[in-house]
């Protein structure tokens, strides 16, 4: 029997005319409240995967969790993000140029194989499967945030689309999908925050990236339009994402080699996946070295001594092509304690001079009434017993209840 979470409000998402409230330190010029709520769906997906309830996780992935809504009856979905053809956009095109990522739906194929435990996933340890899917969601959200930045740049080429509800709105969506709602927890932004702490002598990405989100926003607005500045800012954002996810790959490879850990292995693999196509398109040798080192099919005993230091050295050769530097990356603070420490000479690379930035717009926003949307519970599951079916239905019902409680608290 179809179980549905009924929308609490009939308000159509986006109907709020003015800008929504600040998301962290970023002040949008349009209403992206519901877009930021996509991170609530991500958290629900991650929670289901942690519990190894893959029926519920797949339901949220395909149909949404009812938190990020286009209307009271239509939810955004992770699968929608994963299936979108982004061939005309520079970030996605870099991935598509690499053999591993030729399919425009490669993200969807990856998630579905993981959720259904097919292909290489069928032989993975339970922990590796679960953690890889959890962290893979961060890569997908970054992927779609990039799409919105590129859409903003493209839309702004037309004069009448530079109004705040069109091109700047798309740019705001980019930040919303990167940062999420509330305190930014459970988002790609939080991944950057954690890696900033792991590499304290390098760039503080969470602080350094904000001026480029602000500058790009200014550059796609009517009175301050500057296409070159918007593209420049977008590319710096991509470079800073590279720093974050490459730090994660290096950290977890270092830990895994020192003492095999399923969780660390899966984290390193999945976080690197977020930039793997981008890196490989610009530096094939370094990209392949990292991909091979963190291959998800590897097991305890496959991480040979010296692999991490060799891969790190190979990757440092890529820094110029990736528009990053040793100074930006920094060094993992627990090398030699939790992870491997290399005896090789210190990292050396050319300095990277970041472009100038513009002041953020002066905006005061407020959030509209929250919208939740209908979600259909799974009707069948070949490998699911009756008790887990009940659990999945209860899980979806809980999502709706949480939304109701949140609305009461506002």
C-alpha positions as CSV (number, residue, x, y, z in Angstrom):
1,X,0.0,0.0,0.0
2,X,1.3,3.4,-0.9
3,X,2.4,5.4,2.1
4,X,2.6,9.1,1.5
5,X,3.9,12.0,3.5
6,X,1.4,14.8,2.9
7,X,2.7,18.3,2.3
8,X,2.4,20.4,5.4
9,X,2.2,23.6,3.5
10,X,0.6,24.3,0.1
11,X,3.0,27.2,-0.5
12,X,4.9,26.7,-3.8
13,X,8.7,26.7,-3.3
14,X,10.1,29.9,-4.6
15,X,7.0,31.9,-4.2
16,X,8.7,34.1,-1.5
17,X,9.6,37.2,-3.5
18,X,12.6,38.5,-1.6
19,X,16.0,36.9,-0.7
20,X,16.1,34.1,1.9
21,X,18.2,34.4,5.0
22,X,22.0,34.2,5.0
23,X,23.5,30.7,4.6
24,X,26.5,30.8,6.9
25,X,28.5,33.9,5.9
26,X,27.0,34.1,2.4
27,X,24.0,36.4,1.8
28,X,21.9,35.3,-1.2
29,X,20.1,37.9,-3.3
30,X,17.3,35.4,-4.1
31,X,15.2,32.8,-2.3
32,X,17.2,29.5,-2.1
33,X,15.7,28.3,1.2
34,X,14.4,25.1,-0.3
35,X,17.6,24.5,-2.3
36,X,19.6,24.7,0.9
37,X,17.2,22.2,2.5
38,X,18.5,19.6,0.0
39,X,21.2,19.0,2.6
40,X,18.5,17.7,4.9
41,X,17.7,15.0,2.3
42,X,21.4,14.2,2.1
43,X,21.5,13.8,5.9
44,X,18.5,11.5,5.7
45,X,20.2,9.5,2.9
46,X,23.4,9.2,4.9
47,X,21.5,8.2,8.0
48,X,19.7,5.4,6.2
49,X,23.0,4.2,4.6
50,X,24.7,4.2,8.1
51,X,21.9,1.9,9.3
52,X,22.4,-0.2,6.2
53,X,18.7,0.3,5.3
54,X,19.3,0.4,1.6
55,X,15.6,0.3,0.7
56,X,15.0,3.5,2.5
57,X,18.3,5.0,1.2
58,X,17.4,4.1,-2.4
59,X,13.9,5.6,-1.9
60,X,15.4,8.9,-0.7
61,X,17.9,8.9,-3.5
62,X,15.3,8.3,-6.2
63,X,12.2,10.1,-4.8
64,X,13.6,12.6,-2.3
65,X,13.1,12.9,1.4
66,X,10.4,15.6,1.1
67,X,12.6,18.4,2.5
68,X,13.8,20.2,-0.6
69,X,10.8,20.9,-2.7
70,X,10.1,22.6,-6.1
71,X,6.4,22.7,-5.0
72,X,4.2,21.0,-2.4
73,X,4.0,18.0,-4.7
74,X,7.4,17.8,-6.3
75,X,10.6,17.0,-4.6
76,X,14.2,17.5,-5.7
77,X,16.1,14.3,-5.8
78,X,19.7,13.2,-5.7
79,X,19.0,11.0,-8.6
80,X,17.8,14.0,-10.6
81,X,21.2,15.6,-9.9
82,X,23.1,12.5,-10.9
83,X,21.2,11.9,-14.2
84,X,21.4,15.4,-15.6
85,X,23.5,15.8,-18.8
86,X,26.0,18.6,-18.2
87,X,28.0,18.2,-21.3
88,X,28.1,21.9,-22.2
89,X,29.6,22.8,-18.8
90,X,33.4,23.0,-18.1
91,X,33.5,21.1,-14.8
92,X,31.4,18.2,-16.0
93,X,33.1,18.2,-19.4
94,X,36.4,17.6,-17.7
95,X,35.0,14.4,-16.2
96,X,33.3,13.3,-19.4
97,X,36.7,13.6,-21.2
98,X,38.1,10.8,-19.0
99,X,37.3,7.2,-20.1
100,X,36.0,6.2,-16.6
101,X,33.4,9.0,-16.6
102,X,32.3,8.9,-20.3
103,X,28.7,8.3,-19.5
104,X,26.8,11.4,-18.6
105,X,24.9,9.4,-16.0
106,X,28.0,8.0,-14.4
107,X,27.1,9.3,-11.0
108,X,23.7,7.6,-11.1
109,X,25.3,4.4,-12.3
110,X,27.7,4.6,-9.4
111,X,25.0,5.2,-6.8
112,X,22.6,2.6,-8.1
113,X,25.4,-0.1,-8.2
114,X,26.2,0.8,-4.6
115,X,22.7,0.8,-3.3
116,X,21.9,-2.5,-5.1
117,X,25.3,-4.1,-4.4
118,X,25.9,-5.0,-8.0
119,X,29.1,-5.1,-10.0
120,X,32.2,-4.5,-7.9
121,X,30.0,-3.5,-4.9
122,X,28.7,-7.0,-4.4
123,X,31.9,-8.2,-2.9
124,X,32.7,-5.2,-0.7
125,X,32.8,-5.3,3.0
126,X,29.7,-3.8,4.6
127,X,31.6,-0.9,6.1
128,X,33.3,0.0,2.9
129,X,30.0,0.0,1.0
130,X,28.2,2.1,3.5
131,X,31.0,4.7,4.0
132,X,31.7,5.1,0.3
133,X,28.0,5.9,-0.4
134,X,27.9,8.3,2.5
135,X,30.9,10.3,1.3
136,X,29.9,10.0,-2.3
137,X,26.9,12.2,-1.6
138,X,29.4,15.0,-0.9
139,X,30.9,14.7,-4.4
140,X,27.4,14.6,-6.0
141,X,26.4,17.8,-4.2
142,X,29.6,19.5,-5.3
143,X,29.0,18.3,-8.8
144,X,25.5,19.9,-8.9
145,X,26.7,23.1,-7.2
146,X,29.2,23.4,-10.1
147,X,26.3,23.1,-12.5
148,X,24.5,26.0,-10.9
149,X,27.5,28.2,-11.1
150,X,27.9,27.4,-14.8
151,X,24.2,27.9,-15.4
152,X,24.5,31.4,-13.8
153,X,27.4,32.4,-16.0
154,X,25.5,31.1,-19.1
155,X,22.2,32.8,-18.2
156,X,23.9,36.1,-17.4
157,X,25.1,36.4,-21.0
158,X,21.5,37.5,-21.8
159,X,20.9,41.0,-20.4
160,X,17.4,40.5,-19.1
161,X,18.5,37.3,-17.2
162,X,20.8,39.3,-15.0
163,X,18.0,40.1,-12.6
164,X,18.3,38.6,-9.2
165,X,15.7,35.9,-9.8
166,X,17.5,34.3,-12.8
167,X,21.3,34.3,-13.2
168,X,22.1,35.5,-9.6
169,X,19.5,33.0,-8.3
170,X,21.4,30.2,-10.1
171,X,24.6,31.4,-8.5
172,X,22.9,31.5,-5.1
173,X,21.8,27.9,-5.7
174,X,25.5,26.9,-6.1
175,X,26.3,28.1,-2.6
176,X,23.1,26.5,-1.2
177,X,24.0,23.1,-2.6
178,X,27.6,23.5,-1.3
179,X,26.8,24.8,2.2
180,X,23.3,23.6,2.9
181,X,21.2,25.0,5.7
182,X,21.7,25.7,9.4
183,X,25.3,25.5,10.5
184,X,26.5,23.9,7.3
185,X,26.9,20.5,8.9
186,X,26.8,17.4,6.7
187,X,27.8,19.4,3.6
188,X,30.7,19.7,1.3
189,X,31.5,22.9,3.1
190,X,31.9,21.0,6.3
191,X,34.2,18.5,4.5
192,X,36.4,21.6,3.7
193,X,36.2,22.7,7.3
194,X,37.5,19.3,8.6
195,X,40.3,19.2,6.0
196,X,41.3,22.7,6.9
197,X,41.8,21.5,10.4
198,X,43.8,18.5,9.2
199,X,46.1,20.7,7.1
200,X,46.4,23.8,9.3
201,X,49.5,25.2,7.6
202,X,47.7,25.4,4.3
203,X,44.9,27.5,2.9
204,X,41.8,27.8,5.0
205,X,39.4,26.9,2.2
206,X,36.2,27.7,4.2
207,X,37.3,31.3,4.5
208,X,39.2,31.7,1.3
209,X,36.4,30.4,-0.9
210,X,33.7,32.8,0.3
211,X,35.0,35.9,-1.4
212,X,34.9,34.1,-4.8
213,X,31.3,33.0,-4.2
214,X,30.5,36.7,-3.4
215,X,32.5,38.0,-6.4
216,X,30.8,35.6,-8.8
217,X,27.4,36.7,-7.5
218,X,28.2,40.4,-8.0
219,X,29.6,39.6,-11.5
220,X,26.3,38.1,-12.8
221,X,24.0,40.9,-11.6
222,X,22.6,43.6,-13.8
223,X,24.5,46.7,-12.6
224,X,27.8,45.0,-12.0
225,X,27.9,42.4,-14.8
226,X,31.4,41.1,-15.7
227,X,31.5,37.7,-17.4
228,X,35.3,37.3,-17.1
229,X,35.1,38.0,-13.3
230,X,32.3,35.4,-12.9
231,X,34.2,32.7,-14.8
232,X,37.4,33.6,-13.0
233,X,35.7,33.2,-9.6
234,X,34.0,30.0,-10.7
235,X,37.4,28.5,-11.6
236,X,38.9,29.5,-8.3
237,X,36.1,27.8,-6.5
238,X,36.8,24.6,-8.5
239,X,40.5,24.9,-7.5
240,X,39.6,25.2,-3.8
241,X,37.4,22.1,-4.1
242,X,40.4,20.3,-5.5
243,X,42.4,21.3,-2.5
244,X,39.7,20.0,-0.1
245,X,39.1,16.6,-1.8
246,X,42.8,16.0,-2.6
247,X,43.6,16.6,1.1
248,X,41.0,14.0,2.0
249,X,42.4,11.5,-0.5
250,X,46.0,12.0,0.8
251,X,45.0,11.9,4.5
252,X,43.0,8.7,4.2
253,X,45.5,6.9,1.9
254,X,48.2,7.8,4.5
255,X,46.1,6.3,7.3
256,X,45.1,3.2,5.3
257,X,48.7,2.4,4.4
258,X,49.9,2.8,8.0
259,X,47.3,0.4,9.4
260,X,44.5,-0.8,7.2
261,X,41.1,0.7,8.1
262,X,38.0,0.0,6.1
263,X,36.4,3.3,7.0
264,X,39.5,5.3,6.0
265,X,39.9,3.4,2.8
266,X,36.3,4.1,1.8
267,X,36.5,7.8,2.7
268,X,39.7,8.3,0.7
269,X,38.2,6.5,-2.3
270,X,34.9,8.4,-2.2
271,X,36.2,11.8,-1.5
272,X,38.7,11.5,-4.3
273,X,35.9,10.5,-6.6
274,X,34.5,14.0,-6.2
275,X,37.5,15.4,-8.2
276,X,38.9,12.3,-9.9
277,X,37.7,13.2,-13.4
278,X,38.8,16.9,-13.0
279,X,42.3,15.8,-11.8
280,X,42.7,13.1,-14.5
281,X,41.7,15.5,-17.3
282,X,44.5,17.8,-16.3
283,X,47.1,15.4,-15.1
284,X,46.5,11.9,-16.3
285,X,49.6,10.3,-14.6
286,X,48.9,11.7,-11.1
287,X,45.2,11.1,-11.4
288,X,45.7,7.4,-12.3
289,X,48.2,7.0,-9.5
290,X,45.7,8.2,-6.9
291,X,42.8,6.2,-8.4
292,X,44.8,3.0,-8.4
293,X,46.1,3.5,-4.9
294,X,42.6,4.0,-3.5
295,X,40.7,1.5,-5.7
296,X,37.6,0.5,-3.8
297,X,38.2,-3.2,-4.6
298,X,41.5,-3.3,-2.7
299,X,41.6,-5.1,0.6
300,X,43.8,-5.3,3.7
301,X,47.2,-6.4,2.5
302,X,46.9,-4.6,-0.9
303,X,48.3,-1.3,0.5
304,X,52.0,-1.8,0.0
305,X,54.5,0.2,1.9
306,X,55.7,3.2,0.0
307,X,52.5,3.7,-2.0
308,X,51.4,6.8,-0.2
309,X,54.7,8.6,-0.6
310,X,55.0,7.7,-4.3
311,X,51.5,8.9,-5.0
312,X,52.0,12.1,-3.0
313,X,55.1,12.8,-5.0
314,X,53.4,12.1,-8.3
315,X,50.4,14.3,-7.3
316,X,52.6,17.2,-6.4
317,X,53.8,17.2,-10.0
318,X,50.2,18.0,-10.9
319,X,49.8,21.1,-8.8
320,X,50.7,23.5,-11.6
321,X,48.2,21.9,-13.9
322,X,45.5,22.0,-11.2
323,X,46.2,25.6,-10.4
324,X,47.1,24.8,-6.8
325,X,50.3,24.8,-4.8
326,X,52.2,23.2,-1.9
327,X,51.5,26.3,0.1
328,X,47.7,26.0,-0.5
329,X,47.7,22.3,0.3
330,X,49.7,22.3,3.4
331,X,50.8,19.0,5.2
332,X,48.7,16.5,7.1
333,X,49.2,17.3,10.7
334,X,49.1,13.7,11.9
335,X,51.5,12.3,9.4
336,X,53.8,9.9,11.3
337,X,51.1,9.5,14.0
338,X,47.9,8.3,12.5
339,X,49.3,8.1,9.0
340,X,52.5,7.6,7.0
341,X,55.2,10.3,7.1
342,X,57.4,10.6,4.0
343,X,61.2,11.1,4.2
344,X,61.2,12.7,0.8
345,X,62.2,16.4,0.4
346,X,59.5,19.0,1.2
347,X,56.9,19.7,-1.4
348,X,57.9,22.4,-3.9
349,X,55.7,24.1,-6.5
350,X,55.2,27.4,-8.1
351,X,53.2,30.0,-6.0
352,X,49.6,30.6,-7.0
353,X,48.4,34.2,-7.0
354,X,44.7,34.3,-6.5
355,X,42.7,37.0,-8.3
356,X,41.2,40.0,-6.7
357,X,37.7,39.9,-5.3
358,X,34.7,42.2,-5.0
359,X,32.7,43.2,-1.9
360,X,29.6,41.1,-1.2
361,X,26.2,42.6,-2.0
362,X,24.4,44.4,0.9
363,X,21.4,42.2,1.4
364,X,19.0,41.5,4.2
365,X,16.9,38.4,3.7
366,X,14.5,36.2,5.6
367,X,13.3,32.7,5.2
368,X,9.9,31.9,3.8
369,X,7.6,29.3,5.3
370,X,9.1,25.9,4.9
371,X,7.7,23.5,2.3
372,X,7.6,19.7,2.6
373,X,6.4,17.6,-0.3
374,X,4.8,14.3,-1.0
375,X,7.1,11.2,-0.9
376,X,5.9,7.7,-1.8
377,X,7.3,4.9,0.3
378,X,8.7,1.7,-1.4
379,X,6.0,-0.8,-2.4
380,X,8.2,-3.8,-2.8
381,X,11.8,-4.9,-2.1
382,X,12.9,-8.4,-3.3
383,X,15.6,-8.7,-0.6
384,X,13.7,-7.0,2.2
385,X,11.9,-8.8,5.0
386,X,8.7,-7.6,6.6
387,X,10.4,-6.0,9.6
388,X,12.8,-3.9,7.5
389,X,9.8,-2.9,5.3
390,X,8.1,-1.5,8.4
391,X,11.4,0.2,9.4
392,X,11.6,1.9,6.0
393,X,8.0,3.1,6.2
394,X,8.7,4.4,9.7
395,X,11.9,6.1,8.5
396,X,10.0,8.0,5.9
397,X,7.2,8.9,8.3
398,X,9.9,10.2,10.7
399,X,11.2,12.5,8.0
400,X,7.7,14.0,7.7
401,X,7.3,14.3,11.5
402,X,10.6,16.0,11.8
403,X,9.5,18.6,9.2
404,X,6.3,19.2,11.2
405,X,8.2,19.7,14.4
406,X,10.6,22.1,12.7
407,X,7.7,24.1,11.4
408,X,6.2,24.3,14.9
409,X,9.5,25.5,16.3
410,X,9.8,28.5,13.9
